[in-house]
């Protein structure tokens, strides 16, 4: 049985779909709310929805997927996914998904 090269390990990374955008957490505001700099250049006040509140622990400088609200989507949104581990963030950086956010990381 051949030994796999550690650089060739296949990982699955969730990519933003539809209206979702990538963002980086700038500041925690308390009460499951945070200020996030999104890839589209907007800074949004985002919250963690109730169904994810106990599962999703987010800190500053974490890379997340934000779903902007239908009404007030320019300023507000929901955090729907957090990237866990450096391997997932490196995958996004290599593929060019984090071009607008690289200065924040």
C-alpha positions as a printed NumPy array, in Angstrom:
array([[  0.   ,   0.   ,   0.   ],
       [  1.616,   3.305,  -1.06 ],
       [  2.131,   6.039,   1.501],
       [  0.362,   9.262,   0.603],
       [  2.364,  12.432,   0.328],
       [  1.02 ,  14.864,   2.966],
       [  0.832,  17.652,   0.371],
       [ -1.555,  15.601,  -1.779],
       [ -4.206,  15.031,   0.869],
       [ -7.628,  15.798,  -0.586],
       [ -9.787,  18.101,   1.518],
       [-13.32 ,  19.281,   0.91 ],
       [-13.82 ,  23.   ,   1.243],
       [-17.194,  24.731,   1.141],
       [-17.334,  27.485,  -1.493],
       [-19.815,  30.412,  -1.277],
       [-22.897,  29.821,  -3.421],
       [-25.569,  32.181,  -4.673],
       [-25.672,  35.421,  -2.67 ],
       [-23.126,  34.247,  -0.079],
       [-19.812,  36.121,   0.238],
       [-16.566,  35.439,   2.05 ],
       [-15.563,  37.667,   4.934],
       [-13.115,  38.054,   7.786],
       [-14.204,  38.852,  11.336],
       [-12.876,  42.282,  12.323],
       [-14.427,  42.74 ,  15.755],
       [-16.749,  40.887,  18.153],
       [-19.562,  43.146,  19.325],
       [-21.23 ,  40.832,  21.856],
       [-24.535,  39.014,  21.785],
       [-23.565,  36.802,  18.811],
       [-22.961,  39.899,  16.669],
       [-19.724,  40.886,  14.965],
       [-18.308,  43.333,  12.428],
       [-17.159,  41.514,   9.279],
       [-15.216,  42.862,   6.298],
       [-16.724,  41.119,   3.278],
       [-15.061,  40.266,  -0.025],
       [-17.365,  42.625,  -1.925],
       [-15.754,  45.558,  -0.046],
       [-18.627,  46.186,   2.362],
       [-18.397,  46.048,   6.134],
       [-21.421,  44.317,   7.645],
       [-22.754,  43.791,  11.147],
       [-23.5  ,  40.072,  11.148],
       [-25.076,  37.708,  13.618],
       [-24.981,  33.984,  14.161],
       [-28.48 ,  32.525,  13.584],
       [-30.116,  30.679,  16.482],
       [-29.782,  27.242,  14.863],
       [-25.964,  27.666,  14.73 ],
       [-25.409,  29.661,  17.918],
       [-24.182,  26.752,  20.07 ],
       [-22.193,  25.065,  17.278],
       [-20.364,  28.018,  15.743],
       [-17.645,  29.656,  17.859],
       [-16.168,  32.596,  15.981],
       [-13.16 ,  34.713,  16.937],
       [-11.456,  37.711,  15.365],
       [ -9.557,  37.056,  12.1  ],
       [-11.619,  33.919,  11.331],
       [-12.659,  33.462,   7.695],
       [-16.426,  32.954,   7.38 ],
       [-19.199,  32.79 ,   4.8  ],
       [-21.786,  35.562,   5.167],
       [-25.28 ,  35.54 ,   3.715],
       [-26.483,  39.181,   3.325],
       [-30.044,  39.902,   4.422],
       [-32.772,  40.446,   1.83 ],
       [-33.67 ,  43.79 ,   3.425],
       [-30.705,  45.821,   4.602],
       [-28.216,  43.475,   2.911],
       [-25.76 ,  46.323,   2.426],
       [-25.243,  46.611,   6.181],
       [-26.352,  43.329,   7.772],
       [-26.047,  39.585,   7.299],
       [-25.878,  36.125,   8.866],
       [-22.773,  33.989,   9.403],
       [-23.571,  30.591,   7.877],
       [-20.166,  28.841,   7.931],
       [-16.751,  29.16 ,   9.546],
       [-13.611,  27.751,   7.934],
       [-11.845,  25.451,  10.39 ],
       [ -8.105,  25.061,  10.155],
       [ -5.312,  26.592,   8.145],
       [ -5.597,  24.   ,   5.371],
       [ -9.022,  25.268,   4.285],
       [ -7.91 ,  28.918,   4.36 ],
       [ -4.754,  28.071,   2.376],
       [ -6.905,  26.234,  -0.199],
       [ -9.057,  29.373,  -0.635],
       [ -5.967,  31.59 ,  -0.904],
       [ -4.333,  29.344,  -3.541],
       [ -7.517,  29.271,  -5.612],
       [ -7.805,  33.069,  -5.496],
       [-10.994,  33.363,  -3.444],
       [ -9.343,  35.602,  -0.821],
       [ -7.764,  38.181,  -3.148],
       [ -9.671,  41.112,  -1.646],
       [ -9.129,  39.988,   1.956],
       [ -5.426,  39.094,   1.955],
       [ -4.394,  42.32 ,   3.625],
       [ -6.616,  41.471,   6.616],
       [ -5.219,  37.96 ,   7.162]])
